[in-house]
Each structure stands twice: as structure tokens, then as C-alpha cells.
Amino acid sequence: MSFLDPSGASALRWALFLKDGTIASQNSAIRLVTRPAAGSYVVDVGGTARGKAILDTCGGLGYTAAACLKGGATRVLSYEKNEDVIWLRSVNPWSPQTGGALALTHGDVTVEIAKMRDASVDAILHDPPRFGIAGELYSQAFYDQLARVLGRKGLLFHYTGSPNKLTTGRDVPREVAQRLRRAGFVAELHGDGVLATKAGRRKHR
Ligand SMILES: C[S@@+](CC[C@H](N)C(=O)[O-])C[C@H]1O[C@@H](n2cnc3c(N)ncnc32)[C@H](O)[C@@H]1O
């Protein structure tokens, strides 16, 4: 059995901690930094996560959560639906230990999020499986919930990649941005996904 080494080049996009080329706001919990070699962006939560409560919607092996913890987040709320992935985390040396600042809930985040209080997190990292196999994580109903739990001036990074572009012609990142706007976010395409902020008043639906 082998594991993804989070320091490896092909590993997670959020495990890179480049300090140059910072382009996002100083006040945000998440910074986007350029990755010169690939010409794309990765999310760096290492510098400005300090003191923040972060919702990590799709926990996976925990590399996103580990980056948040490394950055000094005071609370990381991770959700993971797949029992096998939870088991893998327990034997993967690169997965962070749960407990302390990291709470891992085994469950479907589209259900569990309803239990979260309004405006209870400072930032959200949404790294779902691709649209074709987890459409509910790209739905208007779920985005409305993301808008509800994110505090004022909070920041959301929604990883999308560019699935389906070459095959079906669908532009998932653009569709995501439109739906996020309907949920009350100010959203723009950014690097490998969509960056959205809770600027101003939330739109109630
Ligand atoms: C792209 S991976 C996330 C990787 C993660 N960012 C990391 O650092 O390891 C997506 C994960 O979401 C999980 N998942 C899929 N649907 C989910 C749901 N409704 N609620 C919670 N987790 C879900 C999958 O089992 C998978 O582990």
C-alpha cells in the first residue's frame, strides 16, 4: 500500500507553502499564492490561518486540515463520508491526528452542515470529488448552507479544476461561481477553483 506524500509534487494542491507571489487579501484566512512552475494557483493556509475556525468540508486524508493546523488555526472542522478513507487516515503517517484543534466527523457534510450555527466559521475550504460523482456538493442548497455558516468577511475557496471541459463542453467553475453568487457570495474564478467572499449582507433565500 502506498500513500500520497503531501510534500510530493503530485500531491495535494493545498500542501504547498510558497511564500512568494501572495495575491489575496491580508485579512483572509486563506491566501492564494502563485506556483511559478505550473503557472497556476494553490491555496496557502499556512500564513494567515492563525486564530481562525475553518470548515474543511471534504476531509479526505486530512492534508488540507494539516495545512490549516500548521498555519495555527484554532479550530478545524473536517467531515468525511467514506469509512474506508477514515480508516486510511488512521494508518497514513501523513494524516494529522484528530483531537485538539481538529475535529473529524464521519458523516455526509450536506447533512451535517445543517447542525452548524450561523456564521460559525471564518473560512471554508471545499475540495469535493468531481461534479459527476458528487453533484450534491455543487448544489444550490449546499452553497446556501456554506453562505449561512460562514461569518461576515469570511472566505471560501472551492476547488473545481476543469472537469468535463474537454468532453462535454460544460464549464463547471463558471457554473459554480454563478450558483455561489446566488447564495450571496461575491465569487470569481481563481486558479484551480473559485474564490468567494461574504462581503456585505448575506442574501436570504
Ligand atoms: C478530493 S477528496 C478531499 C481531499 C482532502 N482535501 C485532503 O486534504 O485529503 C474528497 C473527499 O470527499 C469525501 N466526500 C465525498 N462526498 C462527501 C460528503 N457528502 N460529505 C463528506 N465527505 C465527502 C470523499 O470520500 C473524499 O475523501
The ligand as an SDF file (V2000), in Angstrom:
LIG
                    3D

 27 29  0  0  0  0  0  0  0  0999 V2000
  -10.8590   15.3840   -3.1510 C   0  0  0  0  0  0  0  0  0  0  0  0
  -11.0330   14.4860   -1.6580 S   0  0  0  0  0  0  0  0  0  0  0  0
  -10.5820   15.6570   -0.4180 C   0  0  0  0  0  0  0  0  0  0  0  0
   -9.1130   15.6310   -0.1090 C   0  0  0  0  0  0  0  0  0  0  0  0
   -8.7970   16.4780    1.1050 C   0  0  0  0  0  0  0  0  0  0  0  0
   -8.8540   17.8920    0.8170 N   0  0  0  0  0  0  0  0  0  0  0  0
   -7.4450   16.1390    1.7030 C   0  0  0  0  0  0  0  0  0  0  0  0
   -6.7400   17.0660    2.0890 O   0  0  0  0  0  0  0  0  0  0  0  0
   -7.0920   14.9690    1.7920 O   0  0  0  0  0  0  0  0  0  0  0  0
  -12.7770   14.4380   -1.4620 C   0  0  0  0  0  0  0  0  0  0  0  0
  -13.2420   13.6230   -0.2640 C   0  0  0  0  0  0  0  0  0  0  0  0
  -14.6040   13.9470   -0.0100 O   0  0  0  0  0  0  0  0  0  0  0  0
  -15.2350   12.7970    0.5150 C   0  0  0  0  0  0  0  0  0  0  0  0
  -16.6780   13.0080    0.3550 N   0  0  0  0  0  0  0  0  0  0  0  0
  -17.4440   12.7890   -0.7460 C   0  0  0  0  0  0  0  0  0  0  0  0
  -18.7070   13.1580   -0.5170 N   0  0  0  0  0  0  0  0  0  0  0  0
  -18.7560   13.6360    0.7500 C   0  0  0  0  0  0  0  0  0  0  0  0
  -19.7940   14.1620    1.5710 C   0  0  0  0  0  0  0  0  0  0  0  0
  -21.0460   14.2990    1.0970 N   0  0  0  0  0  0  0  0  0  0  0  0
  -19.5000   14.5500    2.8330 N   0  0  0  0  0  0  0  0  0  0  0  0
  -18.2250   14.4190    3.3060 C   0  0  0  0  0  0  0  0  0  0  0  0
  -17.1960   13.9200    2.5740 N   0  0  0  0  0  0  0  0  0  0  0  0
  -17.4630   13.5320    1.3170 C   0  0  0  0  0  0  0  0  0  0  0  0
  -14.6360   11.6690   -0.3070 C   0  0  0  0  0  0  0  0  0  0  0  0
  -14.7890   10.4330    0.3520 O   0  0  0  0  0  0  0  0  0  0  0  0
  -13.1800   12.1190   -0.4150 C   0  0  0  0  0  0  0  0  0  0  0  0
  -12.4150   11.5640    0.6290 O   0  0  0  0  0  0  0  0  0  0  0  0
  1  2  1  0
  2  3  1  0
  2 10  1  0
  3  4  1  0
  4  5  1  0
  5  6  1  0
  5  7  1  0
  7  8  2  0
  7  9  1  0
 10 11  1  0
 11 12  1  0
 11 26  1  0
 12 13  1  0
 13 14  1  0
 13 24  1  0
 14 15  1  0
 14 23  1  0
 15 16  2  0
 16 17  1  0
 17 18  1  0
 17 23  2  0
 18 19  1  0
 18 20  2  0
 20 21  1  0
 21 22  2  0
 22 23  1  0
 24 25  1  0
 24 26  1  0
 26 27  1  0
M  CHG  2   2   1   9  -1
M  END
$$$$
